[in-house]
């Protein structure tokens, strides 16, 4: 990205009166006494009149805009000799401005710099009058929440040297999944800005700018260009020749544009002679790495990740283009992650003395052995990422690397079973990912004291054991899940002010979890997972100390007692799993304050009382709700039918009675194919869900429900699984069952349904599991390839049913012995064994709205989850494995 602190050349010294730093001290006494021009002061006051500027406390951040000397106002910078206002700078403040920008700025005739970076103008249009601020040299509107078309009047700014319009989206963290707010047609107006040196148009819609390459090529002084994720069209055959191409370009970022190789290579290699920084990641570059890359003699940083690049057969030898690239004289950073590279890595790569960053993550060097010869001359290397290359790392036990790494990522390489001694020599480490390395060993003695700067640790999916120090562990992100750690919960201290995560799931920790009440530090705990351990006792009532907690998983332990009322103070909480414990009593009413809940799993406990109405009234964002296997009684509150985003409802194995609420069609996420516009609109068009799929299910089995099934149930057209078994339901079979086209699992067994099976059941072509046994159904079983393929036991103990697969025909019906069995809990486990397994579908679905996009865009996963890798492990792996289990289980049941 462009350096946001870029300052332009100007022969006239500035007196930065409005700077939050001590720059004003550099001004002379004469300049301090110099008052700003009255006309400019009035213009600024008029400008302020339409703005709101708030600090973190909600106070007016422009309270200084009252004195006579406007050059002392926050954000205002004046020329030290003339007193004219020349800069308005609202970037990197502890406050932000919003509102409407007044045309009074046109009265600031000497204004050369206008910077609104990082503020919020609520989606307003860029004022056209900006194009008449004729002396502007810097215009920065990036990340300021402007929208709409970019006015062509900006082409009048003939003095402009820096133009930044990029990154204007609702939230910078998720900007890639929102519709772009800037739509730009042709870029012809940009060609009039002949003095431009820096341009940032990232995250704008340039899909109609077919002239972009020609315009850029004819900006003679352009040095830095950022056009990340702009939907750039392919370069036409009329692209400029090398003789017409600017050679001043040193920084080029065209990442995330889906540009194919044929569209970008010819133009690129014409402008590449002086490139120092090139980012083509997240495009559609295919085939072998072109040899022309090794001719970029000036290149220092080269990012080609998330493409489809390969190594040709003749490139697997020592003369490979890959090896040639790393021999470029000034190369310091090379990112080839998430491509299709395979084969072996030549040892000659170790002769590169300048390399500081090497990322080969996500390629397949399976079977390749990497030894110390590969790193023999990496004196300056500080970041190494070999994750998911499945390489074998083999080093002598006494090897001391020539480098001091700050970031090490080796996930899924082969390095065990001993803990690597050489890592202990890297005392400057800040980020360490040695997950899934096959380590079966104890942590070295003094491990926690060896890395004082270590803030991110991921050692998950190994078999590591060891002890923890008596003093607090200082961390930012800690993931020790799926290991053999035991004993009591250690003490933690959260570093800095950023959100922090702790994941100790799937270990053998014991005792109480009271140490969480003494977590210290300035960090905000966002993620806490202590599930699948041997913790016991009462959960301490101290959650009021974690106002920023968004995910809490205490599932599958042996906690007992009532739920702590302080859970209701977690107003930021979105995911809560307490499943698989021995919690008892009623749900605390304080939980109604957790209005951001999306996933709530309280299954497999001893909770009692009636299901609260406030779940449907206050927790309106719920996507997943499981109260399965508790002691809840009474009726299903009709308010639950108001949960319009609900996708999974499990109230099975309780003591719920009365009838099923008649308002089931209110579950609109099941009744209609729900598409979240914010999360599933990408590049301006709706995207279908990835093939991972959403399991939409209702399970009310093993209760005491009576009456008929409401007709509204057949309107849930996206329903995949329905289990109403082991109740006392009566009446006719669901007449419009054929409307549930997506249904794969249907269990109505052990009730008192009567009458014929409707012929529309034969229309359910995806149905793979069916159980209608132990009812009072009669008549001929509808004919279809699907229904006749089921085992006869799916229809057994219905006295009047006939036809295949129960009998050859209906001329003679031999009623089965015994009376239909209804209700009861003795066989309730069968459906649940595959319906919710492992850690629970609630957390497997835990980040679904976000991950449905992120996990299938490798570059986003690669960058965003660098600091939240435990979310990737917890959610992504769980979803994939869970679906595999579900599919296998469904197939197994269907072949019984």
Secondary structure, 3 states (H helix, E strand, C coil): CCCCCCCCCCCCCEECCCCCCCHHHHCCHHHHHCCCCHHHHHHHHHHHHCEEEEECCCCECCCCCCCCCHHHCCCEEEECCCCCEEEEECCCCCEEEEECCCHHHHHCCCCCEEECCCCCCCCEECCHHHHHCCCCCEEECCCCCEEEECCHHHHHCCCCCEEECCCCCCCHHHHHHCCCCEECCCCHHHHHCCCCCEEECCCCECCCCCCHHHHHHCCCCCCEEECCCCCCCCCCCCCCCHHHCCCCCCEEECCCCCCEHHHHHHHHHHHCCCCCEEECCCCECEEECCHHHHHCCCCCEEECCCCEEECCHHHCCCCCHHHHHCCCCCCCEEECCCCCCECCCCHHHHHCCCCCEEECCCCECCCCEECHHHHCCCCCCCEEECCCCCCEECCCCCCCCCCCCCEEECCCCECCCCCCHHHHHCCCCCEEECCCCCCCCECCCCHHHHCCCCCEEECCCCCCECCCCCCCEEECEEECCCCCCEEECCCEEECCCCEEEEECCCCEEEECCHHHHHCEECCEEEEEECCCCEEEEECCCCHHHCCCCCEEECCCCEEEECCCHHHHHCCCCCEEECCCCEEEECCCHHHHHCCCCCEEECCCCEEEEECCCHHHHHCCCCCEEECCCCEEEECCCHHHHHCCCCCEEECCCCEEEECCCCCHHHCHHHHCCCCCHHHHEECCEECCCCCCCCCCEEECCCCEEEECCCHHHHHCCCCCEEECCCCEEEEECCCCHHHCCCCCEEECCCCEEEEECCHHHHHCCCCCEEECCCCEEEEECCCCHHHHCCCHHHHCCCCEEECCCCCCCCCCCCCCCCCCCCCCCCCCHHHHHHHCCCCCHHHHCCCHHHHHHHCCCHHHHHHHCCCCHHHHHHHHHHHHHHHHHHHHHHHHHHCC
